Amino acid sequence: MMTKLFMIVVAGLLLQGIVPLEVAAQPPALVVVEAVSSGELREEKEFVGTVYFQETSLVAAEVSGRVTAISFEQGDRVRRGQRLVRMDGALKALDLESRQAQREEVLAELSRVQRELNRMRTLFEQNTIAEQEYEKVMFLASALERRVDSLAAEIAKIREEITKLDVTAPFDGVVLARRSNLGEWLSPGAPVAELGRFDMVDILVNVPVDVAQALTLGQSVAGQAFGRALQGRVAAIVPKGDVGTRTFPVKIRLVNEPGLMEGMEVRVFLPTGEHHQGLLVPRDAVVPGPMGQVVFVVRDNQAKMVPVNVAGFSHELAGIQAQGLEPGELVVVKGQERLRDGQPVRIEQ
């Protein structure tokens, strides 16, 4: 019954010349639609940024030693405090043992001198010995006490160095490069690995001065990479531009998403400072037409081509000006690639 009714309507339209024959002969196209709205559009432009790790660190040895074990490979993810490299501690252990023995000897000598000092003090008070002899023993006791303190500090230092024989990760991250090999002798400051912190990443994008001036620190920014929407905040607006391009670096910080890697490209949508009041449609609704940009409006189960002037874009929205288009009407956002003016359509539910 519906098919017969559709054929009767089409035949009537053909007789009146309203619908071209080739359009009427086409079956209804399956389309996805969204409603037209109205409001203020804060214009945004799309920029291409590059992903960087928020923080990278060249992890180095703090003490000298021979590498006896390596617990990572390039590309591994490591946790804070996880051991990366272990160095041989035999020499440190011998040094510690030697200093401890020296301290025991000095303590024994100090004990003997203190007893002698007590005896000399009694004799000095009785005016039995000269002051010079008493002071000589007193200075010797003081020097031994300082030597005991010095050896105690050396022992504490060696014990601390022994704890540093294990080089650990300073934060949760990923190993970007391996800088040490088994059996290699490391000096203090010698790098063992390069780590990148992966819980947060920065997107660096260069923008014109008007866009940089329209941004504020902490402002929310939308982006897109590998088909996934991203959300971050402006972390820095660097006030030093490139003389050749007259652009300024902007750093956007966001929580790392699975798949983000340093060096990859990210599309970022930044406000330009321009505002537009009027009709709003999804960005995908605006397509090229014979005489410019158009949208397809669904009226009476037919696609009607409506020319539009685009005032600006804001991420997924477009601000437009169009005659005869009202808020609440349905525009095609998917399936309009081969649509023609007046073609029957069927809305996907």
Sequence and secondary structure as in RCSB ss.txt:
>XXXX:A:sequence
MMTKLFMIVVAGLLLQGIVPLEVAAQPPALVVVEAVSSGELREEKEFVGTVYFQETSLVAAEVSGRVTAISFEQG
DRVRRGQRLVRMDGALKALDLESRQAQREEVLAELSRVQRELNRMRTLFEQNTIAEQEYEKVMFLASALERRVDS
LAAEIAKIREEITKLDVTAPFDGVVLARRSNLGEWLSPGAPVAELGRFDMVDILVNVPVDVAQALTLGQSVAGQA
FGRALQGRVAAIVPKGDVGTRTFPVKIRLVNEPGLMEGMEVRVFLPTGEHHQGLLVPRDAVVPGPMGQVVFVVRD
NQAKMVPVNVAGFSHELAGIQAQGLEPGELVVVKGQERLRDGQPVRIEQ
>XXXX:A:secstr
 HHHHHHHHHHHHHHHTSS HHHHTS  EEEEEEE EEEEEEEEEEEEEEEEES EEEEE SS EEEEEE   TT
 EE TT EEEEE  HHHHHHHHHHHHHHHHHHHHHHHHHHHHHHHHHHHHTT S HHHHHHHHHHHHHHHHHHHH
HHHHHHHHHHHHHTTEEE SSSEEEEEE   TT EE TT EEEEEEE SEEEEEEEEEHHHHHH  TT EEEEEE
TTEEEEEEEEEE S  BTTTTEEEEEEEEE  TT  TT EEEEEEEEEEEEEEEEEEGGG EEETTEEEEEEEET
TEEEEEE EEEEEETTEEEEE TT  TT EEEEES TT  TT BEEE  
